[in-house]
Amino acid sequence: MADEFRTRLARAKFRAWHRGTREADFTIGGFYDRYHAEWGEAELTWFEHLLEEDDVKILAWAMGSADAPSKYDGEQLTALKKLDFVSI
C-alpha cells in the first residue's frame, strides 16, 4: 500500500470518527472501521466525497429517510444503509 493511500485512509478515519455528534460518529466511523480494509482507490475516493457532506444528510441516507444523490449509488451506499457494522 502506498504511503499516500495510507495517509488518506488515516485522514478519512479521523474525519469519520470526529463528526460532531455521537450518532454520526458511530454511523460513519463504524462504517469506516468495518469496510476500509477492503477499499481501493475508487472506494476511498467515494468515502472522501461522502465525508464532505453534512452529517444530517448522511444519516438520512443511511436510515433511508432521504434519497442520496445518484453520485453515491452503488455497493458502498447499500452497505451504509444496512447499518450492520456498528459493534457496541
Secondary structure, 3 states (H helix, E strand, C coil): CCHHHHHHHHHHHHHHHCCCCHHHHHHHHHHHHHHHHHCCHHHHHHHHHHHCCCHHHHHHHHHCCCCCCHHHCCHHHHHHHHCCCCCC
